[in-house]
Amino acid sequence: MPPFNLTSLTPATFILAGIPGMEKSHIWISIPFCSIYLAALLGNGVLLFVIRTERSLHQPMHLFLSMLAVADLMLSTTTVPKMLALFWFGAGEISFDACLTQMFFLHFSFSAESVILLAMAFDRFVAICYPLQHAAVLTQSAVVKTGLVALLRGFCIIFPCIFLLKRLPFCGHNVIPHTYCEHMGIARLACADISVNVLYGLAVPFAAIVVDVVLIAVSYVLILLALFRLPSRTARYKAFNTCGSHVCVILLFYVPAFFAVLTHRFGRKIPHHIHILLANLYVLFPPLMNPVVYGVRTQQIKEKVMKVFLCPKSRWLQE
């Protein structure tokens, strides 16, 4: 058999099919998706603006929160605009390179957000268990280095996926039964052995995220042990309230993601459109809920939002 000409077997474009079996409902599905996306843009934009303009919020926890907002915006903006174009105008065509770019930034932002959540858990651990050392450990330099680590790890984990996909021949198969491009969705269209893609796609990124989850869990076990030793009920309640916001964000981020990944890999009896809807949840709900959870549950941020957006109005009315 003559060797494959990989160049000729690389498709010029892919076709995103949307949600298989629910094509007639695309317009109706797009309404809540668009609303959630716009609310996520507004919420994360307000959060970034308030943290940027209020110097009192230039603390490690809030700087990590601003990084989380940027990662959320990247996660949703990478996928949702193209998804809405597909739902509204049937514009499912996407070039091969654009599909790989979307795949890269989707997985990259997810990996970076996981590192940021781990850093936020470590920040709470130091603040509660070693409060006197908090300022010395979580310096501005440490926060910047954490952001660089998040970027570097995401890049090193996801960049090889591009080469693993580029080496595959596709033999004319170019319809992706999904609303966006992701690694295994592209690989399954290839007319060649994709065992390396399956192994790498499941083992390396999944293992990295599992390590993050385990370290976060260890941090919170130690935090809980320290909280139960606090003599003051008021101090205990305040610490529980602060950590509660972070725990909510962690659950909102990891639960839909793990459920979507595991059902996609092993849930063969679950209808395909359910897989796609679950996959859409983890690019929509965390960016929507993170600013809501922190804005509502964190008194300091709530007060600064009120100060930034209501005080100027009050002064204008007085004038």
N, C-alpha and C positions, 0 to 999 in steps of 0.2 A: 504494500500500500504506500503510495507516495506521501511524503510529509505534508501536513496541513500548511497552507499559506495563511498564517494567523492574521495578517493584515486584511486580506480579503474576507476573512470570516469574522471580523469585528464589525458589528452593525453600526451604521451611521447614526441611527436613532433607536430609542426604545419607545414603547407605547405604554403609558400607565393606564391600567384598565379601571382604576377606582375601586369600588367595593363590589366584587362579583355577586350577582344575584340581586343587587339593590340599585341598579342603574337608574330605574325610574324614580327612585327616592333621592337621587343626588342633590337636587335643588333644595329639598326639605332638610336634608342632613347638613347642607352648607350653611343654613341659617344659624343653628346653635354653634357650629364650628367657627363661623365668622365672628359671631358675638363674643365667644370665649377668647378668640385671638385678639380682637380689639381691646377687650377688657384686660388681657394680659399685657398688651403694649402699654396701655394707660397705667396700670398698677405698677409695673416694673419701671416705667419712665418716671413716675412720681417718686418712687423709692430712690432711684438713682439721683434725681434732682435734689431731693431733701438731704440725702447723705452728702452730696457734693457741696451744697450751699451752707449746711450747718456744721461748723467746725467742732461743735461738741459731740457730733456723731462720728468723728474721725478716730474711732476706736477699733481694735481688731475685729470684734464681733460684727460691727456695722460695715467695716471694709470687706469682710468676707461675705456679708449679705449683699453688698453691691456687686461683688464678683458673681454671686449666685444669680443676681438679676440679669447680668450680662450673658451668662451661660443660658439662662432661661430664654432670653430674647433670641439668642442664636439657635437654640433648639427648635423653637416654634417657627421663626422666620425662615429657617432652612427648608421647612416642609409645607407650612400652611398656605402661603401665597400660591404655590404651584398646585396644591390640592384644591384650592378654591377656583383657580382657573380651569381645572379639570371638571369640577362640578358645574360651574356656570357656563363655560363656553366649549366644553368637550376638548379642551386643549391638553390632551394627554401625551402629546409627542414631546420627547426630551432627548437631546443629543447624548451620545455615549459619554463624552467627557463631562457634560453637565450632570449626568446621572451619577458618575463617579464622584464628582465634586459634592453633590448633595449627600451622597452616602458618607463621604468622609466627614463633612461638618456635622451631620446628624450624630454619628457615633463618637466623634471627637468631643462635641459639646456634652454628650451624656457622660463620657469618661471624666471630663474636666469638672463637671458638676458633682460627680461622686467624690472627687478629691476635695472639693470645697466643703462639702458636707462633713467629710472626715475632719478637715481643719477646724470647722465650727464646733464639732464634738470635742476636739482636743482643747479648744479655747475654753469651753464650758468646764471641762475637767480641771484645767489649771486654775481657772477663776474660782472654782468651788473647793477643790481639794488643796490647792496651794495658793491661796489668794495673795500672800505677801510676795510671791515670786512671779505673779502674773505679768506685771509691767516689765520685768527683766526678761521673761521668756518670750512673750508675744509683743515684740518690738515692731516698729514700722518695717524694718529690714526683713524680719521673719515673715511678715504678712506678704511682702513683695516676693520673697523667695518661694512662698507657698503657691502664689499665683503662677510663678514661672514653672514650678514643678507640675502643677495641674496642666499647663499648656504642653510641657515637654512629654509627660507621660501619655497624654491623649494622642499626641503626634506619633510617638514611637509605637504605640499599640495599633493605631488605625492605619497609618501610612502603608504598611506592608499589604493591607487588603487591596489597595489599588493595583499593586503588581500581581497579586494572586488572581485578580479578575482580568487584568490585561493579557495574561498568558493564555486565557481560555478561548477556544473557538466557539462560535455561537450558531453557525449553520442556518442562519435565517430566523431563528427564534428570537423575537424581540418584544413580546407582549408580557409586561409585568403585572400580575394580578394584585395590584396594590395601589395605594394613593401616593406613595413616594418610593424612592430607590433606597434599598438597604442591602447589605452585603450578600446574605443568602438568597434574597429574592432575585438578585442579578445572577448569582452563580448557578442557580437551578435551571437557568435557560441554556446553559452551555451544553454542547454535545461532546462532552469529555468527562473524564473522572474528576470529580470535585471533592474527593475525600480530604485533600489538603485544606481546601477552603472550609469544609465542615469542621475539621479538627481545630484549625487555627481560630475560626470564628466562634467556636464554642469554648475552647480551652483558654485562650489567652485573654480576650476581653472579659469573659465571664469570671475567670479566676481572679483578675485584678479587682473587679467589682465586689466579688465575694470577700476578698481580703479587706477591702474598705468597710464592708458591712460588719465583718467580725471585729475589726478594730473599733468601729463606732459602738458596737454592742458592749465590748469590754470597757470602753470609756464610760458608758452610761451605767454599767453595773457598779463600777468604782464610784461614780457620782452618787448613785442611790445609797450606797453604803455610807458615804460621807454625809449625805443629807440626813439620814436617820440618826447620826451622831450629833447633829446641831442641837444645842440646848434651847434656842429660841424658836417658838412656833412661828413667829412672824418671819424670821429669816428663812426658815424651812419652806414656808409658803411662797415667799418671793423667789427662792431658788427653783422650786418646783414649777412655778409659773413661767420663769424664763426658759427652763429646759423643756417645758411642755410645748412651746412654740416650735423649738427645733425638732422635737420628736414627731410632731405633726407633719412638718416639712419632709422629714426623712421617710415617713410612711407613705406620704403622697408621691414621693419620687420613686422609691424602690418597689413598692407593692405592685402598681400597674406594670412597671417595667419587667419585673421577674415573672409576673403572671403571663404577660404577653410573650416573653421569650420562651418560657417553659411550655405553654400551650402551643406555640408555633412549632417547637421542636418535637414535642411528645404527644400533644393532644390531637391525635389523628381523627378521633370521633367528633371533635368540635367543628361545627360548620365553618367554612373558610371566611365567610363575611364577619363572623364573630372574632376571628383572629385579627382581621383588618381593623375592626372597630376598637378592639383592645389596644392594638398598636398605635392607633390615633390618640387614645386616651393619654398615653404617657408623653406625647409631644404637646398636648393641650392643657391638661389639668395642673401639672406642677407649675408651669409659668403663670397660670391664672391664680392658683391658691397660695403660692409662696408670699407674694406681697400682701394678700388679704390676711393670712395667718399672722405675719409679723406686724402688719399695721394695726390689727385688732387686739392682738394679745400682748404686744410690747408697748408699754405705756410711754416710754421715752420717744419712740418713733411716732406714736399717735399724737403726742403733744407737739412735736416738731412739725408734723404735717399740718396740724391746726394753726400753728404759728406762721408757717410759710404762706398758706393759702387763705387764711381767714383774717389774720392781723392786717395785711395790706388793705383788704377790703374795708375793715373797720376804720382804719385811719382815713381812707378815702371818703367814707360816709361822714366822718367827723369834720373833715375839711369842707 
